[in-house]
Amino acid sequence: MINFIIRRLGVAIPTLLVLIVISFIMMHSAPGGPFNSEKPLPPEVLANIEAKYGLDRPLYQQIGTYIYNIVTHFDFGPSYKFKDRTVNDMIESGFPVTLTYGFWAFVFAVVLGISLGVIAALKHNTKGDYFAVGFAIVGQVLPNFVMAPILVLVFTLHLGWLPGGGWRGGQIQYIILPVVALGTSFLASIARITRSSMLEVLNANYIRTARAKGMPFHHILFRHTLKPAMLPVLSYLGPTFVIMITGSVIIDVYFTTGGIGAYFVNAALNRDYSVIMGVTILLGALTILFNTIVDILYAWIDPKIRL
């Protein structure tokens, strides 16, 4: 198991470095620049500004310095558009907001999704199964940019129960709508995968044999069914967790949460390359990290994967 973990880490670290290099090259190959505007700056002024941020040096030197600062000081550099702020400042202020509603959206989707999928499998071809399947279909065809205005229309404008935007330090009434809007489509997917996996395991020969021998159903369910049935779900939850805790640009912008997605949108519009790079690397690093953790958990559950 330790050798497997070392092998996975040996793949994860170079992958992150490749991500940084490719993102950096693509960002600096894009037309325009962070200091271009409708009113062009005098060449001397533009040259001074680029020299200040090291943009006049060869690209390989810029990449080397950028990676060195991240590795040694976890420094993503200054913002090119907001002179009094660094990329680290923006991540520190925006990411906790995104992480908060993303985490609860993940909990919301996993708890309800797995419960709904298990119930649907156990109640196969009954009204409960039809309800779960119908909910999964509706949930999957309603992405968050459709779900968000529907929730605001119903719970804010019509019923007046919940605020339609803002954050106010993460008060519960401001979290509910972003959580539901972000988590519903994932909840539906988790329910569908859980149901399919459970049905496959419940129809396996060893489960039929256990039933024929008179083994109690709760014993079959908790000791012989749930664990193998959760393998496909676990594979789905790894990248899903990263997607959800890193939030959604739509949710951040629509509900004005002040999360990291809003910074990313503003940076893209302003060509603030350092902020775009910082957010991209953060999301990429989290994706690689949690995929590695899921692979390790997967190998722990199924030892054949370690080979």
DAMO-V428578 format. One line per field, one symbol per residue. phi: phi as a letter, one per 30 degrees, with the letter a starting at -180 (. if undefined). psi: psi as a letter, one per 30 degrees, with the letter a starting at -180 (. if undefined). Layout:
phi = ???
psi = ???
This chain:
phi = .dddddddddddddddddedddddddddcddiadcdbdcedeedddddddddcidddeddddddddddddddbhccidddccdcbcdedddddcdeddddddddddeeddddddddddddddceibdddddddddddddddcdddcdedddddddcdddidbdcajbhiidedccededdddddddedddddddddddddddcddddddddddideddddddcbcdddddeddddddeddededddibedddddchdidddddddddddchdeddedddddedddddddddddddddddddcedddd
psi = eeeeeeeeefeeeeeeeeeeeeeeeeeffklalfgklejklkeeeeeeeeeeggfflleeeeeeeeeeeeeeghjgllkfejfgkleeeeeeeeeeeeeefeeeeeeeeeeeeeeeeeeeefhkhaeeeeeeeeeeeeefgilffeeeeeeeeefeeefgekkgllehghkeffeeeeeeeefeeeeeeeeeeeeeeeeeefglefeeeeeffgkkeeeeefffeeefffeeeeeefdeeeeeefgakeeeeeeghfgafeeeeeeeeeghieeeeeeeeeeeeeeeeefeeeeeeeeeeejffff.
